Amino acid sequence: MHASIVTLFPELFEPFLHQTVLGRGVEAGLVQIDLVALREFGEGRHRQVDDRPFGGGPGMVLLAEPVIQAVEAARAGHGPAVRTFVLSPQGRPFDQACAEELAAAEDGFVLVCGRYEGIDERALEVLQPEELSLGDFVLSGGETAALAIIDAAARLVPGVLGHARSPKEDSFSNEHGLLDHPHYTRPASWRGLDVPEELLTGNHAAIAAWRLAQARARTAARRPDLLDGPERSKED
């Protein structure tokens, strides 16, 4: 997986890219993350990247030219089918299906982290990016969203996680599209709470049936909307 991130704060990403599961993927050469510093494309002696909005109002707006130059530089490191995303609360809601798309993107993708009041609309008209949103809330900048998106996609790249089955059994990714089942580890009894007997039997069929039943019950209780899709079987 190859991703480029256009950001005013590339230093925010460095610790994350060298630790955790993502760090292992980068070290193994399975994931490549390029950081493109927007400030390097700023205008004038002070590398200006923002200015006051026309029409008045609070805050600042990112200048079109530095954003366009930074994105074009980022795209140059990818193949012709590279996808470009601006992180915005107005974008397509990011979900597991989108993470799977990005993990499999042959020529990779570029994430553009907005700041302040946003990006000069003319930059978006020129670049024609797609837009992605983590949800119906506003962040101070796109960096936090970019980290979440990179993490969600990278863990789907074969070899990044320690076990090949791990991402296939996660919430949303399992074959039934359900939330994940409960998990337990040692000790079998702790503070008067016991691990369900089904998990201690060693009977793999019984364990699988228990986990599926728990996943269905949890999904029905917490996310019943996931059970409403037309592809759902009557059993689910």
N, C-alpha and C positions, 0 to 999 in steps of 0.2 A: 504494500500500500504506500502510495506516495502522496503527501499532502504538503501544501505551502500555506503559511499563515501570514497575512499582511496585518501588521500591528504597530501601534505606537510604543508598545512595551514588550519587546521580544524577551527581555530578561525574566519576565514572569513565567515563561514557559520552560526555561532551562532546567530547574529542579525536577519538574514533572517528566521531562523527556529523558532523564537519566536515572529514574527510580521507578518503582512499581512495575506492573505488568507491561505498560507501554515502554518503559525503559529497557526491559528485556527484549522486546520486539525490535527496538531500535538497535540495540547492541548486536542482535543476531542478524541484522540486515534484512529483516522481514518488513520493517516499517521505516520509511524515510520521511522526516519532517524538516522542511526548509522554513526558516524564519526570515521574513522580509520586513525590514525596519522602515516604516513609513517616513520617519524623520529624515532618512537619507535622501528622500526625494522632495524635501521641503524647498520652499522658494526663498531666495536671497541669502544674505550672510547668516541670518539666524535660523535658516531652515524652517521657515514658517509653514505650517500645515493647516491652519485654521483661521477663520476671521468671523466678524460679527454678521448675523443674518440680515439680509435685506428685509425691510418691513418692520424691523425692531424686534424686541423680545429678549428674553434671557438666554444666556449660554452662547456657545460658539458653534460653527459649522465647519466640517472638514472641507478643505478646498478641493475642487474637482481635479486639477492637474496633478498634484502629488499622488492622489489616489489612483488615477488612471495609469500613471507611470509605474507605480509600485505593483499594481495588478498585472500590467503587461510584462514587467520583469519577472514576476512570479510565474506567469503562464509560460514564459520562454523556457523554463526548466522542465516542462511537461510535454507530452505528445499533443497532437492536434485535437484530440477529443476531450481535452481537459475541461472539467466543469468548474464554474466559478460561483461561489455563494457569498452573499452579503448576509451577515447575521443581524436580524432585525425582528422586533416583535410583530411586524406586519407580514412576516414570511410564512411559508408552509410549516406546519407543526412538525418538528423533528420526532421521528419514532424509530422503532426497531427495523422496519422495512427500509427506511432511508439509510440507517446505519449499514444494512446489508448492501445497499446500492453503492455506498461510498467505499466499503471494504473491497468490493469487486470492480471498482472503476479502473479500467485498463490504463488510462492515461492520467489517473489521479485527479485531484481536485484542489481548488484554492479557496480558502476561507478568508473573508475580509472582515476585520474587527472594526466596527464603528465606534465612535466616541462622541462625547458632548451631545449636541442636539441632533446629530446625524451627519450625513454626507450630502454635499451639493448634488441635487437631483440630476444635474447634467452629466455627472460622472456615471450615474446609473444608466442614463440614456445611451451613453457611448459604450459602456462595457456590457450592457444587457445581461447582468448576472441573474441567477436564481436567488431567492431569499429563503432563509431558514430561521425558525423561531423555536426556542426551548419551551415556550408557553406564554400564557397571557399575563406577563409581568415584564417590568423594565429593569435592566441591569445598567450599571454605570458604563459598561463597555462590552464589546463582544468577546473579550479574552476568556472570560469564564465559560461562556457558551462554546467557544472553540475547543477548550479543553475537554468539555463533556462530550462533544461530537467526535473528537479525535479518539478519545478513550473508548466510546461505544463502538466505533468502527474498527479500531485496531484489534480489539479482543476477538473479532470475528475472522481475522486473518489466520489461516491455518499455521499452526506452530507457535503462535504468540502465547496462548495459554498452555499450561502444563499438561492438560488432558484434552484430547480432540473432542470428547463428548461434552465438555463443560459448556461451551456456548450453545449447543443444541438442546440443552436441558434448562436453560435460563427462562425466566418469564418472557413471554411473547415469542420466543424462538423455538420452544418445544413443539412437537408435532401436532399438539392440540391447540396451540395458541393461547394457553392458559397462563395464569400466574404460577410462580414456582410453588412447590410444596414445602412444608416446614423441614428444617434440618436439625439434626442433633449430633452430638459427639460425647466423648467420655467426660464424667462418669455416667453410668446408666441411671443412677439415682443421685439427685442433687437438691438440697434444701427441701426435701419432701416431694420433689417433682420427678417423675419417672419418665424415661424414654418409652414411647409406645411399644407394646409387646411385639407388634408385627415386624418392627425393625430389628428385633433380636433373634428372630427365628432362623435366619439363614436361608429361608425359602425365598428365592429371588422373584418368583411369580407373585407370591403374596406381598412382598415388599413393593413391587411395581404397581400392583393393584391398590395398595394403601396409598402410595404417593399420588396416583392419578385421582383417587377419590378425594384426597386432601386438596389437590390443586383445583379440582372442580368446585369444591365447597368454598375454598378461599376466593376463587374468582367470582362465584355467585354472590358472595357476601361483600366483596370489596370493589369489584369492577364488573358488575353485571352487563355493562355495555359490551364487554368482550365476548359475551355469549350470544349476541344478537346478529352476528354476521350470517349472510346467506349460505356460506360454506360450512356452517356448523352442522355436525351430524346430530340426529335426534338424541343419541346417547349423551353427547356433550351438553 
